[in-house]
Amino acid sequence: MLSILIPIYNYNVLPLVSELVKQCTSCGIIFEILCFDDASSLFTIENQKIDQFQNCSFVVLEKNIGRSAIRNLLAKKAFYENLLFLDADTMPIGKDFISNYISYIDNEEKIVYGGILYESSKPLKSELLRWFYGKEREALPVSERIKNPYLSFLTLNFLIKKSIFSKVRFNEEIPNLRHEDTLFSFDLKQNQIKIIHIDNPVFHLGLEDSKTFLRKSEEAILGLKNLVDSNLISPDYIKLSHYFQIIKKYHLTALIAVGFKIFRPLLEKQLLSKKPSLFLFDIYRLGYYSTLN
């Protein structure tokens, strides 16, 4: 028995739900698919067709509650003990996606993460930064993920038991500035909840343009700083905050911040080019972090 939970914001999930229904039906399992829309302005008409599928429902929330709260709400409303979370902008790669997860359902209290991949063909120039970052930093094979199982975990494709949410939930008190998945993985680690990494990936289809990704990265840095300053995660848990602590220790924060402000236009130009450098992207983020202090 499986509850598939999909939080939505301005995305057409009908193709995803259609594929999941086919696979669940083929496996002969008892299932439900809950799709909660976080007060979107787009694709609500298209997504209403989800209700036509058996055991599927589409609900539009009256107001936007954020990424953490909508996931907790989905888990609360789910009928079954085994929960499969999928982001709206994903698509299973294999036809055995559901059956692979079913084989890991047992009485052990654990999380199973299937992984993520990106299309091999290059996208438009305007989307290259997000594509390069995803392929190099997120689309890791199992052999790499297991070396750092908690930081390699992303919340867009994972199986979890409902009982785990009695111990670890997504934190709804933090600002809606991203890194809610980082805090979730940190809390999982603190509670010694095992993460099993398997080769059962989805494609990440919703690539932002580079300017949007850069802006969202800045939001994420604000979110990370909030988590560190609030003592919700250790500064050493994430490389970015770890390196900032080193800069701070040697009293280089002001120097780095001034340098960033001077070279920011050049960095942005490079990151928005045809060959964005992830090394310079890291420099950009560290510089931006420094300006916040």
C-alpha positions as CSV (number, residue, x, y, z in Angstrom):
1,M,0.0,0.0,0.0
2,L,1.5,3.3,-1.1
3,S,0.6,7.0,-0.9
4,I,2.3,9.1,-3.6
5,L,2.6,12.7,-2.6
6,I,3.2,15.5,-5.1
7,P,3.5,19.2,-4.0
8,I,2.7,21.5,-6.9
9,Y,3.5,25.1,-7.7
10,N,2.8,26.4,-11.3
11,Y,3.5,23.1,-13.0
12,N,1.5,20.7,-15.1
13,V,1.8,17.3,-13.4
14,L,-0.8,15.5,-15.5
15,P,1.9,13.6,-17.5
16,L,3.6,12.5,-14.3
17,V,0.4,11.3,-12.6
18,S,-0.6,9.4,-15.8
19,E,2.7,7.5,-15.8
20,L,2.5,6.8,-12.1
21,V,-1.0,5.4,-12.4
22,K,0.1,3.1,-15.2
23,Q,3.0,1.8,-13.2
24,C,1.0,1.3,-10.0
25,T,-1.8,-0.4,-11.8
26,S,0.7,-2.7,-13.6
27,C,2.2,-3.6,-10.2
28,G,-1.2,-4.5,-8.8
29,I,-0.7,-2.5,-5.6
30,I,-3.2,-0.5,-3.5
31,F,-2.3,3.1,-4.0
32,E,-3.4,6.7,-3.9
33,I,-1.8,9.8,-5.5
34,L,-2.4,13.1,-3.7
35,C,-1.5,16.3,-5.6
36,F,-1.7,19.5,-3.5
37,D,-1.3,22.8,-5.3
38,D,0.2,25.6,-3.3
39,A,-2.1,28.4,-4.5
40,S,-0.6,28.4,-8.1
41,S,-1.7,30.9,-10.8
42,L,-0.8,28.5,-13.7
43,F,-1.9,25.0,-14.9
44,T,-4.8,24.6,-12.4
45,I,-7.2,23.8,-15.2
46,E,-4.9,21.2,-16.7
47,N,-4.2,19.6,-13.3
48,Q,-7.9,19.3,-12.5
49,K,-8.0,16.4,-14.9
50,I,-6.0,14.4,-12.3
51,D,-9.3,13.8,-10.5
52,Q,-10.4,11.7,-13.4
53,F,-7.9,9.0,-12.5
54,Q,-8.9,6.3,-10.0
55,N,-7.4,6.8,-6.5
56,C,-6.0,10.3,-7.5
57,S,-7.0,13.7,-6.2
58,F,-6.0,17.3,-6.9
59,V,-6.5,20.0,-4.3
60,V,-5.7,23.7,-4.6
61,L,-4.9,25.4,-1.4
62,E,-6.5,28.7,-0.7
63,K,-3.2,30.4,0.2
64,N,0.5,29.6,-0.4
65,I,1.9,27.8,2.7
66,G,5.4,27.1,1.5
67,R,7.6,24.1,0.6
68,S,7.9,22.7,4.2
69,A,4.2,23.0,5.2
70,I,2.8,21.5,2.0
71,R,4.9,18.4,2.4
72,N,3.9,18.0,6.0
73,L,0.2,18.5,5.0
74,L,0.5,15.8,2.3
75,A,2.0,13.4,4.8
76,K,-0.7,14.1,7.3
77,K,-3.5,13.6,4.7
78,A,-2.0,10.4,3.3
79,F,-4.0,7.3,4.1
80,Y,-1.2,4.7,3.9
81,E,2.0,4.2,5.9
82,N,4.4,4.2,3.0
83,L,4.9,7.6,1.4
84,L,6.6,8.4,-1.9
85,F,7.4,12.0,-2.3
86,L,8.0,13.3,-5.8
87,D,8.5,16.9,-7.0
88,A,6.1,18.1,-9.7
89,D,8.8,18.7,-12.3
90,T,10.1,15.2,-12.3
91,M,9.5,12.1,-14.4
92,P,10.4,8.5,-13.7
93,I,13.1,7.2,-16.1
94,G,12.3,3.5,-15.9
95,K,9.1,1.6,-16.3
96,D,10.0,-0.3,-13.2
97,F,10.2,2.9,-11.0
98,I,7.3,2.0,-8.7
99,S,8.2,-1.7,-8.5
100,N,11.8,-0.8,-7.5
101,Y,10.5,1.2,-4.6
102,I,8.0,-1.5,-3.6
103,S,10.8,-4.0,-3.2
104,Y,12.3,-1.8,-0.4
105,I,9.0,-1.6,1.6
106,D,9.5,-3.5,4.9
107,N,9.1,-2.8,8.6
108,E,12.5,-1.1,9.0
109,E,12.3,2.6,9.7
110,K,14.4,4.2,7.0
111,I,14.3,6.5,4.0
112,V,15.0,5.3,0.5
113,Y,16.3,7.9,-2.0
114,G,16.2,7.0,-5.7
115,G,18.3,9.8,-7.2
116,I,18.0,12.3,-10.0
117,L,19.3,12.7,-13.6
118,Y,19.2,15.5,-16.2
119,E,18.7,15.2,-19.9
120,S,22.1,14.6,-21.7
121,S,21.4,17.1,-24.4
122,K,22.3,20.7,-23.6
123,P,19.3,23.0,-23.0
124,L,19.0,26.6,-24.2
125,K,21.9,28.9,-23.3
126,S,19.6,30.7,-20.8
127,E,19.3,27.4,-18.8
128,L,22.9,26.2,-18.9
129,L,23.9,27.2,-15.3
130,R,21.1,25.2,-13.7
131,W,21.8,22.3,-16.1
132,F,25.6,22.2,-15.4
133,Y,25.0,22.5,-11.7
134,G,22.4,19.7,-11.6
135,K,24.5,17.3,-13.7
136,E,27.7,17.9,-11.6
137,R,26.4,18.4,-8.1
138,E,23.0,16.6,-7.9
139,A,23.0,13.7,-10.5
140,L,25.4,11.5,-8.6
141,P,25.6,7.8,-8.9
142,V,24.9,5.6,-5.9
143,S,28.6,4.9,-5.4
144,E,29.2,8.7,-4.8
145,R,26.0,9.3,-2.8
146,I,26.7,6.7,-0.2
147,K,30.0,8.4,0.7
148,N,27.9,11.2,2.2
149,P,24.4,9.8,2.4
150,Y,22.7,12.7,4.2
151,L,24.0,15.6,2.1
152,S,23.5,13.6,-1.1
153,F,19.8,13.2,-0.2
154,L,17.3,15.4,-2.1
155,T,13.6,15.6,-1.3
156,L,12.3,15.3,-4.8
157,N,12.2,11.5,-5.0
158,F,12.2,9.5,-1.8
159,L,10.3,6.8,0.0
160,I,9.6,7.3,3.7
161,K,7.3,5.8,6.4
162,K,4.6,7.9,7.9
163,S,5.9,7.0,11.4
164,I,9.1,8.8,10.7
165,F,7.2,12.1,10.6
166,S,6.4,11.7,14.3
167,K,10.2,12.1,14.8
168,V,11.3,14.4,11.9
169,R,9.1,16.8,10.0
170,F,9.9,19.6,7.6
171,N,10.4,22.7,9.7
172,E,7.6,25.1,9.1
173,E,9.1,27.8,11.3
174,I,12.0,28.7,9.1
175,P,11.6,31.4,6.3
176,N,10.5,30.0,2.9
177,L,14.0,30.6,1.5
178,R,15.0,27.1,0.5
179,H,17.4,24.7,2.3
180,E,14.4,23.1,4.0
181,D,15.7,19.9,2.6
182,T,19.1,20.5,4.1
183,L,17.6,21.0,7.6
184,F,15.4,17.9,7.0
185,S,18.5,15.8,6.2
186,F,20.4,17.2,9.2
187,D,17.5,16.3,11.5
188,L,17.4,12.8,10.0
189,K,21.1,12.4,10.8
190,Q,20.6,13.7,14.3
191,N,17.8,11.2,14.9
192,Q,19.9,8.4,13.4
193,I,17.4,7.6,10.7
194,K,19.0,5.6,8.0
195,I,19.0,6.8,4.3
196,I,19.3,4.0,1.7
197,H,20.5,5.1,-1.7
198,I,19.3,3.2,-4.7
199,D,19.5,3.5,-8.5
200,N,15.9,4.5,-9.2
201,P,16.2,8.1,-10.6
202,V,13.8,10.6,-12.0
203,F,14.5,13.2,-14.6
204,H,14.4,16.8,-13.3
205,L,12.6,18.6,-16.1
206,G,11.9,22.0,-14.6
207,L,15.1,24.0,-15.4
208,E,15.0,27.6,-14.5
209,D,16.8,30.2,-16.6
210,S,20.2,31.1,-15.3
211,K,19.1,34.5,-14.0
212,T,16.3,33.0,-12.0
213,F,18.6,30.2,-10.7
214,L,21.2,32.8,-9.6
215,R,18.4,34.7,-7.7
216,K,17.2,31.5,-6.1
217,S,20.7,30.7,-5.1
218,E,21.0,34.0,-3.3
219,E,17.7,33.2,-1.5
220,A,19.1,29.8,-0.6
221,I,22.2,31.5,1.0
222,L,19.9,33.7,3.1
223,G,18.1,30.5,4.1
224,L,21.4,28.8,5.0
225,K,22.6,31.7,7.0
226,N,19.3,31.7,8.9
227,L,19.7,28.0,9.8
228,V,23.3,28.5,11.0
229,D,22.6,31.7,12.9
230,S,19.6,30.0,14.6
231,N,21.7,27.0,15.5
232,L,19.4,24.7,13.6
233,I,22.3,23.1,11.7
234,S,26.0,23.0,12.4
235,P,28.1,25.5,10.3
236,D,30.3,22.6,9.2
237,Y,27.4,20.6,7.8
238,I,27.4,22.5,4.5
239,K,30.6,23.3,2.6
240,L,29.5,26.9,1.9
241,S,28.9,27.8,5.6
242,H,32.0,25.8,6.6
243,Y,34.2,27.9,4.3
244,F,32.6,31.1,5.5
245,Q,33.5,30.2,9.1
246,I,37.2,29.9,7.9
247,I,37.0,33.4,6.3
248,K,35.4,34.7,9.5
249,K,38.0,33.1,11.7
250,Y,40.8,34.9,9.8
251,H,38.9,38.2,9.7
252,L,38.6,38.2,5.9
253,T,34.9,38.8,5.7
254,A,35.0,42.5,4.9
255,L,37.7,42.0,2.3
256,I,35.8,39.2,0.5
257,A,32.6,41.2,0.6
258,V,34.3,44.3,-1.0
259,G,35.9,42.1,-3.6
260,F,32.6,40.5,-4.4
261,K,30.9,43.8,-4.9
262,I,33.6,45.0,-7.2
263,F,33.8,41.8,-9.3
264,R,30.1,40.8,-9.1
265,P,29.2,42.1,-12.6
266,L,32.0,40.1,-14.2
267,L,31.1,37.0,-12.2
268,E,27.5,37.3,-13.3
269,K,28.5,37.8,-16.9
270,Q,30.5,34.6,-16.8
271,L,27.8,32.6,-15.1
272,L,25.2,33.6,-17.6
273,S,27.5,32.7,-20.5
274,K,27.6,29.6,-22.7
275,K,30.2,28.0,-20.5
276,P,29.4,28.8,-16.9
277,S,32.0,27.8,-14.4
278,L,30.9,26.0,-11.2
279,F,34.1,27.1,-9.5
280,L,33.2,30.7,-10.1
281,F,29.6,29.9,-9.0
282,D,31.0,28.8,-5.7
283,I,33.1,31.9,-5.5
284,Y,30.0,34.0,-6.2
285,R,28.0,32.3,-3.5
286,L,30.8,32.6,-0.9
287,G,31.2,36.3,-1.8
288,Y,27.4,36.9,-1.5
289,Y,27.4,35.1,1.9
290,S,30.1,37.4,3.1
291,T,28.1,40.5,2.2
292,L,25.3,39.4,4.5
293,N,27.7,39.8,7.5
